[in-house]
């Protein structure tokens, strides 16, 4: 029986998305590419221990991978929302193929040094920074809406399978040959991705409105996250976790080499045990989520990860160390899957890549900054002190952020409602003319005034979140039952985009507000555009002529 015939129409099956040929092809080549990426990480980290014994330089290898994501994720997310994601991925993957090839050649010829390794690792990080938001955001284009959760699960499974295979394979290859061969295999892994992307003809997005400009798109993405309570909770919890949790990833190579006197195979096994723990947790987490809230599960996973950080410095043998990294992998995936799942459900399509890129900024930025911090502490004190301090810091961060809960968005419909009629205009304004002022006049039933004000407070958040840079509610001095809502957009086209961004969940909120109005009344809407040309230049010219 074919995959498609056995899986189609089985939305409850975790493997249902594999019935789609494009998703299946991309999933397979991404699995291979992720294996190559983990091999690259292991090879670069271990090679640096051969070029330098400084814990700081070893930690900088991870920082060089993470810093580009922290710096470039927002532009990359904006690009992924406003240009063809397939073309963006083709360019990024070709860049990574070229960089990995140069790194492998230099290493095989014995011409690589510590600075060269860091620079080329940084270049690979740049390619990854422009790839990750596009990969995440295009997932709904590859599967049906009811298969999205299963597709996210499959991507997580692929990542953790590669995490289990890649490090062990890299350790074996380096024991037999050299890190240069690992880098070469990583370069070859990008070829399959390029072939699939080149052959895939994704449908082109059509819109009557022009594409957003880069700076405006970044600003709108930032505005959305800033005014979205679910996204703010995700960002805070992610930042506090990654800056402390990065200690294990940054110090793992030097820990295996100096504390346990291990070789590249031992380092690969340590990372493989992390990946194996993550794979096992895929089968455990669903049952745990049925027994406790997502927020509580995340807190427990963070606490468990803090315990593994503390024990890593105390493990008496490599076997105990592998057991610790196994548990760490389970806890790590518990935190990551919770954060990623919450972000996917909290973001509508139009801003998904930008929102996900901001979560990636917290992830990569926390990992990069944490790598520098724990590398410095390990250099001036010891590896054990660095790991113990990171464990204590992570445990305290759980307590300090206990009241910041992840808001559940499952069941909230964020698809566009498109229920607003087009604005009434006597002549079509220029798209870039602005600012644009929108006012809505409400006649409120006095019996429902308190409910009206409570709902308007929620509506204010949605207006600001979807593009308005100013919002205010006024009460008419001549009629206490009359309230006027005003909000401003940068331009007329931004207001037109607001029409396309209103979700079905927003429509339900607006329907509740209408229920608070005097029977038979409805909001009166008006649109105004700023007047910027008062004929000043003509008046100044005439004044000058009269003076002459």
C-alpha positions in Angstrom: 0.0 0.0 0.0 1.4 3.4 -0.9 2.1 6.1 1.7 -0.5 8.3 0.2 -3.3 5.7 0.2 -2.5 4.6 3.7 -2.2 8.1 5.3 -4.5 10.4 3.5 -7.6 11.6 5.5 -6.0 10.4 8.7 -5.7 13.7 10.5 -5.0 12.0 13.8 -2.0 10.1 12.5 1.4 11.7 13.2 2.6 10.5 9.8 -0.3 11.9 7.8 1.7 14.9 6.4 4.0 12.4 4.6 1.2 11.7 2.2 2.1 15.1 0.6 4.9 14.5 -1.9 6.5 17.9 -1.5 6.5 17.7 2.3 7.8 14.2 2.2 10.7 15.1 0.0 11.6 18.2 2.0 11.3 16.3 5.3 13.8 13.6 4.0 16.4 16.1 2.6 16.1 18.2 5.7 16.7 15.2 7.9 19.9 14.5 5.9 20.9 18.1 6.1 20.3 18.3 9.8 22.5 15.2 10.3 25.2 17.1 8.3 24.7 20.2 10.5 25.1 18.3 13.7 28.2 16.6 12.3 29.5 20.1 11.4 28.8 21.3 15.0 30.7 18.4 16.5 33.6 18.7 14.0 34.0 22.4 14.6 33.8 22.1 18.4 36.3 19.3 18.5 38.6 20.8 15.9 38.8 24.0 18.0 39.9 21.9 21.0 42.8 20.8 18.8 43.7 24.3 17.7 43.3 25.9 21.2 42.7 24.6 24.7 41.0 27.9 25.8 37.5 27.3 27.0 36.6 30.8 25.7 37.6 29.9 22.1 35.8 26.6 22.3 32.6 28.4 23.5 33.0 31.0 20.7 32.4 28.2 18.1 28.8 28.0 19.4 28.6 31.8 19.7 29.7 32.1 16.0 26.8 29.9 15.1 24.2 31.7 17.2 25.1 35.4 16.8 24.0 35.6 13.2 20.6 34.4 14.1 20.4 36.9 16.9 21.4 39.8 14.6 19.7 38.7 11.3 16.6 36.8 12.3 14.4 39.8 12.2 15.4 40.8 8.6 15.2 37.2 7.6 11.8 36.8 9.1 10.6 40.0 7.3 12.0 38.7 4.0 10.3 35.3 4.5 6.9 37.2 4.9 7.3 39.5 1.9 9.2 37.6 -0.8 9.0 34.2 -2.3 10.3 31.9 0.5 11.5 29.3 -2.0 13.8 31.8 -3.7 15.1 32.9 -0.3 15.8 29.3 0.7 17.6 28.6 -2.6 20.0 31.5 -2.1 20.6 30.7 1.6 21.2 27.0 1.0 23.6 27.7 -1.9 25.6 30.1 0.4 25.9 27.3 3.0 27.0 24.8 0.4 29.8 27.1 -0.7 30.9 27.9 2.8 30.9 24.3 4.0 32.9 23.4 0.9 35.6 26.0 1.6 35.8 24.9 5.2 36.3 21.3 4.3 39.0 22.0 1.7 41.0 24.2 4.0 40.7 21.7 6.8 41.7 18.7 4.6 44.8 20.7 3.4 45.8 21.6 7.0 45.4 25.4 6.3 42.7 26.1 8.8 43.4 28.0 12.1 41.2 29.1 15.0 40.2 32.5 13.5 39.4 30.9 10.1 37.3 28.3 11.7 35.3 31.0 13.6 34.8 33.1 10.5 33.6 30.2 8.4 31.3 29.0 11.2 30.0 32.5 11.3 29.2 32.4 7.6 27.3 29.1 8.0 25.4 30.8 10.8 24.4 33.6 8.4 23.0 31.1 6.0 21.1 29.3 8.8 19.7 32.7 10.0 18.0 33.3 6.6 16.8 29.7 6.3 15.2 29.0 9.6 12.3 31.5 9.6 11.4 30.6 6.0 11.4 26.9 6.8 9.1 27.4 9.8 6.7 29.8 8.0 6.2 27.8 4.9 5.0 24.7 6.7 1.3 25.6 6.3 1.9 25.8 2.5 3.0 22.1 2.4 0.2 20.4 4.4 -3.5 20.7 5.2 -4.5 22.9 8.1 -5.7 19.9 10.1 -2.3 18.3 9.6 -0.2 21.2 10.8 0.3 19.9 14.3 1.4 16.5 13.0 3.8 18.2 10.6 5.4 20.2 13.4 5.8 17.0 15.4 7.5 15.3 12.4 9.9 18.2 12.0 10.8 17.9 15.7 11.3 14.1 15.3 13.6 14.7 12.3 15.6 17.2 14.3 16.1 14.9 17.2 16.8 11.8 15.1 19.6 13.9 13.4 20.8 14.9 16.8 21.2 11.3 17.8 22.8 10.2 14.5 24.9 13.2 13.5 27.2 13.5 16.6 27.8 9.7 16.8 28.6 9.6 13.1 30.9 12.6 13.3 32.7 11.1 16.2 33.4 7.9 14.3 34.5 9.7 11.1 36.9 11.9 13.0 38.3 8.9 14.9 39.0 7.2 11.5 39.9 10.3 9.3 39.7 13.9 10.3 37.2 16.8 10.9 37.7 17.9 7.3 35.8 14.8 6.1 33.0 15.7 8.4 32.8 19.2 6.9 32.8 17.7 3.4 29.9 15.5 4.1 28.0 18.4 5.6 28.6 20.3 2.3 27.2 17.4 0.3 24.1 17.3 2.5 22.9 20.7 1.1 22.8 19.4 -2.5 19.6 17.4 -1.8 17.9 20.4 -0.3 18.8 22.5 -3.3 17.5 19.9 -5.8 14.1 19.6 -4.0 13.7 23.3 -3.7 14.6 23.8 -7.3 12.0 21.3 -8.5 9.3 22.5 -6.2 7.0 25.2 -7.8 5.2 26.7 -4.9 2.1 28.7 -5.6 2.8 32.5 -5.7 1.1 34.7 -3.2 -1.4 37.1 -4.9 -2.5 40.4 -3.3 -3.8 43.6 -4.7 -1.6 45.5 -2.2 2.1 46.0 -2.8 4.6 44.0 -0.7 5.7 45.5 2.6 9.0 47.3 2.7 11.7 45.8 4.8 11.9 48.3 7.6 8.1 48.6 7.8 7.8 44.8 7.9 10.3 44.5 10.7 8.5 47.3 12.6 5.1 45.6 12.1 6.5 42.3 13.3 8.0 43.9 16.4 4.7 45.8 17.1 2.7 42.6 16.8 4.9 40.7 19.3 5.1 43.7 21.7 1.3 43.9 21.9 0.6 40.1 21.9 0.4 38.8 25.5 1.0 35.2 24.4 4.1 36.1 22.5 5.5 38.3 25.3 5.1 35.4 27.7 6.9 33.1 25.3 9.8 35.6 24.8 10.3 36.1 28.5 10.3 32.4 29.3 12.6 31.6 26.3 15.1 34.3 27.3 15.5 33.1 30.9 15.9 29.5 29.9 18.4 29.8 27.0 20.9 32.1 28.6 21.4 29.6 31.5 20.7 26.4 29.6 23.4 27.3 27.0 26.1 26.3 29.5 26.0 22.6 28.7 26.1 23.1 24.9 29.0 25.6 25.1 31.2 23.6 27.5 30.4 20.1 26.4 33.4 19.6 24.1 36.0 20.8 26.6 34.2 19.0 29.4 34.5 15.6 27.6 38.1 16.3 26.7 39.5 17.7 30.0 37.3 16.2 32.7 36.9 12.7 31.3 39.9 12.6 29.0 37.7 11.5 26.2 38.1 11.5 22.4 36.0 12.6 19.5 34.0 9.4 19.7 33.1 10.1 23.4 32.0 13.6 22.5 29.8 12.3 19.7 28.3 9.7 22.1 27.5 12.5 24.6 25.6 14.4 21.9 24.0 11.2 20.7 22.7 10.5 24.2 21.1 14.0 24.2 19.4 13.2 20.9 18.3 9.8 22.1 16.7 11.4 25.2 14.9 13.8 23.0 13.5 11.0 20.8 12.3 9.1 23.9 10.6 12.2 25.2 8.5 12.5 22.0 6.6 9.4 23.1 6.4 10.6 26.8 5.4 14.2 26.4 1.8 13.6 25.0 0.8 11.6 28.0 2.3 14.2 30.4 0.4 17.0 28.6 -2.9 15.1 29.3 -2.1 15.1 33.0 -0.9 18.6 33.5 -1.0 22.1 32.0 1.5 23.0 29.3 2.8 25.8 31.5 3.4 23.5 34.4 5.1 20.9 32.2 7.5 23.6 30.9 8.4 24.6 34.4 9.1 21.0 35.4 11.3 20.5 32.3 13.2 23.6 33.1 13.8 22.5 36.7 14.9 19.0 35.5 17.3 20.6 33.0 18.8 22.7 35.9 19.4 19.5 37.8 21.2 17.9 34.9 23.5 21.0 34.6 24.4 20.6 38.3 25.1 16.9 37.9 27.2 17.2 34.8 30.0 18.7 36.8 29.7 15.9 39.4 29.4 12.8 37.2 32.1 10.4 38.3 32.4 8.5 35.0 31.6 8.9 31.3 28.7 6.4 31.7 27.1 8.5 34.4 27.8 11.6 32.2 26.0 9.9 29.3 23.0 9.2 31.5 22.9 12.8 32.6 23.0 14.1 29.0 20.2 11.6 28.1 17.9 13.2 30.8 19.0 16.6 29.6 17.9 15.8 26.1 14.4 14.8 27.4 14.1 18.0 29.4 15.5 20.2 26.6 12.9 18.9 24.1 10.1 19.3 26.6 11.0 23.1 26.9 11.6 23.5 23.1 8.4 21.8 22.0 6.3 23.8 24.4 7.7 27.1 23.3 7.6 26.3 19.6 4.0 24.9 19.8 2.9 28.0 21.7 4.4 30.3 19.2 2.9 28.5 16.2 -0.6 28.8 17.7 -0.2 32.4 18.7 0.8 33.8 15.3 -1.5 34.4 12.3 -0.2 33.7 8.8 0.8 37.3 7.8 3.3 37.7 10.6 4.3 34.1 11.3 7.8 34.2 10.0 8.5 37.5 11.8 7.1 36.2 15.1 9.0 33.0 14.9 12.2 34.8 14.0 11.8 36.9 17.2 11.5 33.7 19.2 14.7 32.5 17.4 16.4 35.7 18.3 15.8 34.9 22.0 16.9 31.3 21.4 20.1 32.1 19.5 20.8 35.3 21.4 20.5 33.6 24.7 22.7 30.7 23.5 25.3 33.0 22.1 25.5 35.4 25.1 25.3 32.5 27.5 28.2 30.8 25.7 30.4 33.9 26.2 29.4 34.2 29.9 30.0 30.5 30.8 33.1 30.4 28.7 34.6 33.3 30.6 33.6 31.9 34.0 35.1 28.5 33.1 38.3 30.2 32.0 38.7 32.2 35.1 37.4 29.6 37.6 36.6 26.1 36.4 34.1 24.1 34.3 32.4 22.8 37.5 31.8 26.4 38.8 30.4 27.5 35.5 27.9 24.6 35.3 26.9 24.9 38.9 26.2 28.6 38.6 24.2 28.1 35.4 22.1 25.4 37.3 21.4 27.8 40.2 20.6 30.6 37.8 18.1 28.5 35.8 16.4 27.2 39.0 16.0 30.7 40.3 14.7 32.0 36.9 11.9 29.4 37.2 10.8 30.9 40.5 11.1 34.5 39.4 9.0 33.9 36.3 6.5 31.6 37.9 3.6 34.0 37.5 4.3 34.5 33.8 2.2 31.8 32.2 2.1 30.6 28.7 -1.3 31.5 27.3 -3.1 28.7 25.6 -4.2 29.6 22.1 -5.4 26.2 20.9 -8.9 26.6 19.4 -8.5 30.4 18.8 -9.1 30.9 15.1 -6.4 33.3 13.7 -7.4 32.9 10.1 -8.4 36.2 8.3 -12.1 37.0 8.7 -12.2 39.5 5.8 -15.6 40.7 7.1 -14.8 44.4 6.9 -16.1 46.2 3.8 -13.7 48.3 1.8 -13.4 51.9 3.0 -15.8 54.4 1.2 -13.8 57.0 -0.7 -14.8 59.6 -3.2 -11.4 59.2 -5.0 -8.8 56.5 -4.5 -6.0 57.9 -2.2 -2.3 57.3 -2.9 -1.2 54.2 -1.1 1.7 55.8 0.7 -0.3 58.8 1.8 -0.6 59.2 5.6 -1.0 59.1 8.4 -4.4 57.6 8.1 -7.0 58.2 10.9 -9.8 55.8 11.5 -12.7 56.6 13.9 -15.6 54.5 15.1 -18.5 56.1 17.0 -20.4 54.0 19.5 -23.7 54.7 21.3 -23.3 52.6 24.4 -26.1 51.2 26.5 -25.5 52.5 30.1 -26.4 49.1 31.5 -23.4 47.5 29.6 -20.9 50.4 30.0 -18.5 48.4 32.2 -18.5 45.5 29.9 -18.0 47.8 26.9 -15.0 49.4 28.5 -13.5 46.0 29.3 -13.9 44.8 25.8 -12.5 48.0 24.3 -9.4 47.5 26.4 -9.0 44.1 24.6 -9.8 45.7 21.3 -7.0 48.3 21.8 -4.5 45.5 22.0 -5.7 44.0 18.6 -5.5 47.5 16.9 -2.0 48.2 18.1 -0.9 44.6 17.4 -2.1 44.7 13.8 -0.4 47.9 12.8 -1.9 51.0 14.5 0.8 53.2 16.1 -1.8 55.2 18.2 -5.1 54.3 19.8 -7.4 56.2 22.1 -11.0 56.1 23.3 -12.9 59.4 23.9 -16.2 60.2 25.5 -18.3 62.8 23.9 -18.7 65.8 26.2 -22.1 66.6 24.8 -23.5 63.0 25.0 -22.2 60.8 27.8 -23.5 57.7 26.0 -21.4 58.4 22.9 -17.8 57.1 22.7 -15.4 57.6 19.9 -12.5 55.2 19.2 -9.6 56.6 17.2 -6.5 54.9 15.9 -3.7 55.9 13.4 -1.8 54.1 10.8 1.5 55.2 9.1 -0.2 55.2 5.7 -3.3 54.4 3.7 -1.9 51.1 2.6 -1.1 50.0 6.1 -4.8 50.5 7.0 -5.8 48.4 3.9 -3.5 45.7 5.2 -5.2 45.9 8.6 -8.4 44.9 6.7 -6.7 41.7 5.7 -5.2 41.0 9.1 -8.4 41.0 11.2 -8.9 37.4 12.4 -12.1 35.5 13.1 -11.2 35.7 16.8 -11.1 39.5 16.4 -14.5 39.4 14.8 -16.0 37.6 17.8 -14.6 40.3 20.0 -16.1 43.0 17.8 -19.5 41.2 17.8 -19.4 41.3 21.6 -18.8 45.0 21.6 -21.8 45.6 19.3 -24.0 43.7 21.9 -23.1 46.5 24.4 -24.6 49.2 22.2 -28.0 50.8 22.3 -30.5 48.5 20.5 -30.5 49.0 16.8 -27.3 51.0 16.7 -24.0 50.1 15.1 -20.6 51.7 15.0 -20.2 54.6 12.6 -16.9 54.4 10.8 -15.0 57.2 9.1 -11.6 57.4 7.5 -9.4 60.5 7.3 -6.0 61.2 5.7 -3.5 63.8 6.9 -3.2 67.0 4.9 0.5 67.7 4.4 0.4 70.3 1.6 -0.9 73.7 2.8 0.7 75.6 -0.1 3.5 76.9 2.1 6.0 76.8 -0.7 3.9 78.9 -2.9 3.3 81.5 -0.1 7.0 81.7 0.7 7.8 82.2 -3.0 5.3 85.1 -3.2 6.6 86.7 0.0 10.2 86.6 -1.4 9.0 88.2 -4.7 7.3 91.0 -2.8 10.4 91.7 -0.8 12.4 91.9 -4.0 
